[in-house]
Amino acid sequence: MKVILCTLLFVLQVGFLSAHERFGFKIKQEKQERIVKEAYADGLITEHEYLKLMHQQEVIKESIATSDLDNNWTAVEHNTVLAKLKRAEKKLKKYERNTER
């Protein structure tokens, strides 16, 4: 009985954490988009870089919306969106420092 109760509690906690984190993805994506717009306004990135970064943000938005259609995020969806957000952040830093080749 204790094993079943502990397992149920664990499943509920994991469900709550993953449901909570999807809102964090949306907030993180909006923050990245705002940073891209500010970097372009400040002249830190070129127009071409800006367009590439904004396209990447649109792809991330679509990925979040697609994953959120059934209100149940699988581990693959979670990891995919997380990887896209990390890649976008890394690319933005590269463009701001002008280190892309």
matplotlib code that plots the C-alpha trace (Angstrom):
import matplotlib.pyplot as plt

x = [0.0, 2.9, 4.5, 1.3, 0.8, 4.4, 4.2, 1.0, 2.5, 5.6, 3.4, 1.4, 4.5, 6.0, 2.8, 2.6, 6.2, 5.9, 2.6, 4.1, 7.3, 5.5, 4.4, 8.1, 8.9, 6.5, 7.9, 11.5, 10.6, 9.0, 12.0, 14.3, 12.1, 12.3, 16.1, 16.4, 14.3, 16.3, 19.6, 18.4, 17.2, 20.6, 22.4, 24.2, 22.9, 22.3, 19.0, 19.9, 20.7, 17.6, 15.4, 17.1, 16.6, 13.0, 12.3, 13.9, 11.6, 8.5, 9.6, 9.9, 6.4, 5.0, 6.7, 5.4, 1.8, 2.0, 3.3, 0.6, -2.4, -3.2, -2.1, 0.2, 3.9, 5.9, 9.6, 10.4, 8.4, 9.9, 13.4, 12.8, 11.5, 14.2, 16.9, 15.4, 15.4, 19.0, 20.1, 18.4, 20.0, 23.4, 22.9, 21.8, 25.0, 27.1, 25.4, 25.8, 29.5, 29.8, 31.6, 29.6, 31.6]
y = [0.0, 2.4, 1.7, 2.5, 5.7, 6.8, 6.0, 8.0, 10.9, 10.9, 10.8, 13.7, 15.7, 15.1, 16.0, 19.2, 20.2, 19.5, 21.4, 24.3, 24.4, 24.8, 28.3, 29.0, 28.0, 30.7, 33.3, 32.4, 32.6, 36.0, 37.2, 36.0, 37.7, 41.0, 40.7, 40.2, 43.3, 45.4, 44.2, 45.2, 48.6, 49.2, 48.2, 45.2, 42.9, 43.4, 43.3, 39.9, 38.5, 40.0, 38.3, 35.0, 35.2, 36.3, 33.4, 31.1, 32.6, 32.0, 28.3, 28.1, 29.6, 27.1, 24.3, 25.4, 25.7, 22.3, 20.6, 22.3, 21.3, 18.2, 19.8, 16.9, 17.3, 14.2, 14.0, 14.3, 17.5, 19.0, 18.2, 19.5, 22.9, 23.2, 22.5, 25.1, 27.7, 27.0, 27.1, 30.4, 31.8, 30.6, 32.1, 35.4, 35.6, 34.8, 37.5, 40.1, 39.4, 39.0, 35.7, 33.7, 32.7]
z = [0.0, 0.8, -2.5, -4.4, -2.4, -2.9, -6.6, -7.0, -5.1, -7.3, -10.5, -9.3, -8.5, -11.9, -13.6, -11.6, -12.4, -16.1, -16.3, -14.4, -16.6, -19.9, -18.7, -18.0, -21.6, -22.9, -20.6, -21.5, -25.3, -24.8, -22.9, -25.7, -28.3, -26.3, -26.0, -29.8, -30.5, -28.0, -29.5, -33.0, -31.8, -30.1, -33.2, -31.7, -34.5, -38.2, -40.0, -41.5, -38.1, -36.6, -39.3, -38.7, -34.9, -35.2, -37.5, -34.9, -32.3, -34.5, -34.8, -31.0, -30.6, -33.0, -31.2, -27.8, -29.2, -30.9, -27.8, -25.7, -27.9, -25.7, -22.4, -21.9, -22.5, -23.2, -22.4, -26.1, -26.5, -23.3, -24.4, -27.9, -26.8, -24.1, -26.8, -29.2, -26.4, -25.5, -29.2, -29.7, -26.6, -27.8, -31.3, -29.9, -27.8, -30.8, -32.9, -30.2, -30.0, -33.8, -33.5, -36.0, -39.1]

ax = plt.figure().add_subplot(projection="3d")
ax.plot(x, y, z, "-o")
ax.set_aspect("equal")
plt.show()
